[in-house]
Amino acid sequence: MGGSIELRVSQQVDDWLNWLPRWRPGTHRGRSRLCRTCFGSPVIAAAGLATDVPHAVQHALAMRLKHLIDAEVDEFTETHLPLLLREIRLNEERKQAALTYRPAEGLDPAYTGLDLDPPAMPDAPYLFTFAELARPEASVALPVDPLPLTVEEKAAIRAEVTRADEHAALVGGRVCAELSRHRERMRSAVTEFAEPWVLALLADLDTALDSPLWPRGP
Ligand SMILES: [Zn+2]
């Protein structure tokens, strides 16, 4: 990713503005819990979109900026935080190893110890076989658990985690400052492209509530 943070924020805003005219209110309803990306998000507040904006519209912007911030922090980690980077990679390798496909494991006793694949027809060879997927090479690559970390190593990693957090806060601050410079064009796009849909939905709701089944207030 190139360019300054400010430039990239501006590009993400452009991208979101291009997307907004195609937005339609979802027909699915009833999110059971608040969205952790959007609720109370300083990014949404800085964009001036915290109130009277449909969640899906907020979310589309918040996710774009979240990716931007994440990518920036990843880059910083790769360049400046070698210990943290190593921990993250080890963790990924462990997860990957846990996902390695072992078709011969966990089978019903009736099937254990049998050939994994029935014989192929001479004129119709398999594209792949379970036996190939279970090749020992695939599962040998289990990462050896490294030696336990010393107290000093743990402290050094914790210090790098703190630096990563500080960098994320710094980037987040710059993203918010830049976003607030785009408030006006974002707000007017919401007025133009999102509000008519919301008003139409509210009008529909009003008609439904106007039925004789609903007692009207005095
Ligand atoms: Zn959201």
Residues whose N, C-alpha, C, O or C-beta is under 5 A from the ligand:
A	BS01	ZN	C35 T37 C38 H55 H59
